[in-house]
Amino acid sequence: MQKQLAIQGIQQPLDSANPEFLYLYGRASLLSGNAEEAGRAFEASIIKADLDSTGASATIRKEATLGLAALTLTSDKDRLNALKRYDEMMTRPAPSSSP
């Protein structure tokens, strides 16, 4: 991770502008038992993916949304936010580049 932080020129993982990195950091945080950090990383990943106007981050956005959903299995704290993101994902039209 230190190498990626240096490449991106950031000090903290949550400062990243890369939605894929944020998603992977969220997964790692979740697997290491740091649910609060994982939630912040997944949320940041979704926000950064939404800023991608090309639609290339649509898969990352969906995966991060599912990561938030996984958090709700262990904590009621983020349940409403995860459900909101899931509802957005299910009602959002697919990018025009989808098969």
Contacts in CASP RR format, 6 or more apart in sequence:
PFRMAT RR
TARGET T0000
AUTHOR 0000-0000-0000
METHOD contacts of the structure
MODEL  1
MQKQLAIQGIQQPLDSANPEFLYLYGRASLLSGNAEEAGRAFEASIIKAD
LDSTGASATIRKEATLGLAALTLTSDKDRLNALKRYDEMMTRPAPSSSP
1 13 0 8 1.000
1 25 0 8 1.000
1 28 0 8 1.000
4 21 0 8 1.000
5 11 0 8 1.000
5 12 0 8 1.000
5 13 0 8 1.000
8 16 0 8 1.000
8 17 0 8 1.000
8 18 0 8 1.000
8 21 0 8 1.000
10 16 0 8 1.000
13 21 0 8 1.000
13 22 0 8 1.000
13 25 0 8 1.000
13 41 0 8 1.000
14 22 0 8 1.000
14 25 0 8 1.000
14 37 0 8 1.000
14 40 0 8 1.000
14 41 0 8 1.000
14 44 0 8 1.000
16 22 0 8 1.000
16 25 0 8 1.000
16 44 0 8 1.000
16 48 0 8 1.000
17 48 0 8 1.000
18 48 0 8 1.000
19 45 0 8 1.000
19 46 0 8 1.000
19 48 0 8 1.000
19 49 0 8 1.000
19 52 0 8 1.000
19 57 0 8 1.000
19 60 0 8 1.000
19 61 0 8 1.000
19 64 0 8 1.000
20 45 0 8 1.000
20 57 0 8 1.000
20 60 0 8 1.000
22 41 0 8 1.000
22 42 0 8 1.000
22 44 0 8 1.000
22 45 0 8 1.000
22 48 0 8 1.000
22 64 0 8 1.000
23 41 0 8 1.000
23 42 0 8 1.000
23 45 0 8 1.000
23 60 0 8 1.000
23 63 0 8 1.000
23 64 0 8 1.000
25 41 0 8 1.000
26 37 0 8 1.000
26 38 0 8 1.000
26 39 0 8 1.000
26 41 0 8 1.000
26 42 0 8 1.000
26 45 0 8 1.000
26 64 0 8 1.000
26 67 0 8 1.000
27 38 0 8 1.000
27 67 0 8 1.000
29 35 0 8 1.000
29 37 0 8 1.000
29 38 0 8 1.000
29 39 0 8 1.000
29 41 0 8 1.000
30 38 0 8 1.000
30 39 0 8 1.000
30 67 0 8 1.000
30 70 0 8 1.000
30 71 0 8 1.000
35 71 0 8 1.000
35 74 0 8 1.000
35 75 0 8 1.000
38 67 0 8 1.000
38 71 0 8 1.000
39 67 0 8 1.000
39 68 0 8 1.000
39 71 0 8 1.000
39 78 0 8 1.000
42 64 0 8 1.000
42 65 0 8 1.000
42 67 0 8 1.000
42 68 0 8 1.000
42 71 0 8 1.000
43 64 0 8 1.000
43 68 0 8 1.000
43 81 0 8 1.000
45 60 0 8 1.000
45 61 0 8 1.000
45 64 0 8 1.000
46 61 0 8 1.000
46 64 0 8 1.000
46 65 0 8 1.000
46 68 0 8 1.000
46 85 0 8 1.000
48 57 0 8 1.000
49 57 0 8 1.000
49 58 0 8 1.000
49 60 0 8 1.000
49 61 0 8 1.000
49 64 0 8 1.000
50 61 0 8 1.000
55 95 0 8 1.000
55 97 0 8 1.000
58 94 0 8 1.000
58 95 0 8 1.000
58 98 0 8 1.000
61 89 0 8 1.000
62 89 0 8 1.000
65 82 0 8 1.000
65 85 0 8 1.000
65 86 0 8 1.000
65 88 0 8 1.000
65 89 0 8 1.000
67 82 0 8 1.000
68 78 0 8 1.000
68 81 0 8 1.000
68 82 0 8 1.000
68 85 0 8 1.000
68 86 0 8 1.000
69 82 0 8 1.000
69 86 0 8 1.000
71 78 0 8 1.000
71 82 0 8 1.000
72 78 0 8 1.000
72 79 0 8 1.000
72 82 0 8 1.000
72 83 0 8 1.000
END
